[in-house]
């Protein structure tokens, strides 16, 4: 089938959505605005084709203040509709692939992987056992660059469903017209809805957003993915996935991530945990009601009869008890949220709910009703194993200094001196002595500061939670064993009987380089080794390390630290789980999950992986059922392959080259970002970094500390600002120069060899290629010419854009092809979107200029237009934060 035929349906969908949007603009905003938008669209296309944007700029400069917002909205809406069409097309292509028997299984699917593993000589029971014991945990985080309001996201979901219905070949003319009318209503409703959040969400709002994502797709997608695993296993090995296996789980930081976010308090964390239990009980209650309606059979085994007596409908009778207890559990959580108490039988532990469900399953199997047992009942049992009564496991994150300050206030009050002033050995000795001391450490009358009291309140709140509700306790800015031992002591002092596992997070380049030594010291402590039962988790930060050292240097440091940590844990006999703190953008570790897992060092996956999924990427990967199923399978298959058939270690020559590139990259990156006095003024002026603070992106402040410069800026606004003006600097700065120098020294053959034979290096170049294809020197130049009024800053802009060109040339030399030749669908997507993103760039520059001239007073109309331009550009470029 020709490439154009494969994607003709996508073009038809984009055309349909564009036509309905055009009709909406004409009907709702008038013919004059429609004509203006069409004129701008035509001129933008012509500008891209002729490399001459003068006519477009002239028309854009003549827009009246009343036209700015509706024009921005028109282009922003189209880009969102193009996203919907592309998401739907990905699902459509997956279905088409599954319908055709003459095509090989889809790459990345278990149907493709498992036969390949068997052909490599891996025993069937080894494949089954590894799948059964797999631990893939996706951690939803509240770093939202998803700026679209939930009300619009629901309309977008409806539009996707309408496109799906329009695909059905047997629609009657009347049914098709009904769907088209429904589509028109949704697009008209979206046009009349405010697309921008004006109120910054609270941590509880963010947590509810995460619950909504689970309810919308993941609640169905996880058991369906396990059903597919079971099906493929049976097909190729005649073995089954055990019913109790939960290779995929969901965790969250929403309501638990207090690092730099004063809005996340102990009370907030308790509220989020209760809301999660309420939502889990509510979803399970719906399932049980439907199951009870279905299980009207009269035959049951002796165990079921012993439980319910001589009842004519034994399954319904037992499920009546389950239903009532789930209802009580939901009511109990609601009462707790309102500060009330409720005395009634409830479910506190997953096993209590699994017991009657397993009893029903066994009875159905014994009574020859396997077909019924394998239906919705299996899905419910698997949901309990994957989600549980807690819905998701809540991680807690706090900065290491907050724990040290708490310990120090205690030692000072007890007259032991200042813990903060002790050296590392003194700290460890004190902490280990106290961990083995039975007397209370914290006096009841401790006059704690507000900050320390909040730390103590958090641990006391966590002590009241069932272990199944809690995930990891993550320590950001961890550098020493005492950082971990301090948390363990606070857990003990505050009554945590089943304490969360403690996970140090190594973030900056220096932290990564010292991580293995720190863990070696920690695991050499006998008491600690016994306490962790020879299992440990370590989190690797992608965002801050890349912001600190540049993408290439950070990526190589992350690769090496995984090797080093794996070696340390193997030596100590400790099972290591690596937690990858990835974001949506390339410079924050984003990119295709399947390739990312397979590019990890050999032996470091080892059956377990945790990965953050943030903001916009949750919606992008899991917001549509078909995509959720595909991405869950990709994570599963990649983790299985990396465990059973890991890649060979890289050759010494590859490692030496990568080390050379990394060292040169970090020098060049820091020369610009840290040492060039023009850089910060350029960044503040040429990008909308200051304006981004007006956008209600999330509950966390944009900076870790009040004041400070780029170094205090969080990684998301850092990346987001560069993306808005299309320079994409964090992803390539330093890399282009380093690669160019090696090419000049005759290393092309070696770089090509690495590109073709080393998964890790191939992934790095692929990610560079994707982001460089989205970068645009002409757009960046437009921002500079209209926003910079300093020759020195303009000169830096010229240098940076030359660096961008150098990076593109280097990548094309290594691959021997233009950017994205190997991914024509993505190349076309970018090319199609550019004429719609360009007017938003022009509008954004004009709005920034006007608002800066007005100063603090601002103008509501201009601010609204600016926010729409930011959201529209983000929609057009995707994976932006």
ABEGO torsion letter per residue (X at the ends): XBAAAAAAAAAAAAAAAAAAAAAAAAAAAEAAAAAAAAAAAAAAAAAAAAGBAAAAAAAAAABBAAAAAAAAAAAAAAAAAAAAAAAAAAAAAAAAAAABAABBBBBGBAAAAAAAAAAAGBBAAAAAAAAAABBBBBBBBBBBABABBAAAAAAAAAAAAAAAAAABAABBAAAAAAAAAAAAAAAAAAAABBABBABBBBAAAAAAAAAAAAAAAAAAAAAAAAAAAAAAAAAAAGBBBBAABBABBBBBABGABABGBAABBAAAAAAAAAAAAAAAAAAAAAAAAAAAAABABABBBAAAAAAAEBBABAAAAAAAAAAAAAAAAAAAAAAAAAGBBBBBBBBABAAAAAAAAAAAAAAAAAAGAAAAAABAAAAAAAAAAAAEAAGBBBBBBBBAAAAAAAAAAAAAAAGAEBAAABBAAAAAAAAAAAAABABBABBAABBBBAAAAAAAAAAAAAAABBAAABBBBBBBGBABAAAAAAAAAAAAAAGBABBBBBBBBBABAAAAAAAAAAAAAAAABAAAAAAAGGBBBBBBBAAAAAAAAEAAAAAAAAAAAAAAAAAAAAAAGBBBBBBBBBBABAAAGBEBAAAAAAABBBGAAGGBBBBBBBEAAAAAAAABAAAAAAAAAAAAAAAAAAAABBBBBBBAAAAAAAAAAAAAAAAAAAAAAAABAAAAAAAAAABAAAAAAABBABABBABABBEEBAAABBAAAAAAAAAAAGAGAAAABGAAAAAAAAAAAGAAAAAAAAAAABAAAAAAAAAAAAAAAABBAAAAAAAAAAABABAAAAAAAAAAAAAAAAAAAAAAAAAGBBBGAABAAAAAAAAAAAAAAAAAAAAAAAAAAAAAAAEAAEBAAAAAAAAAAAAAAAAAAEGAX
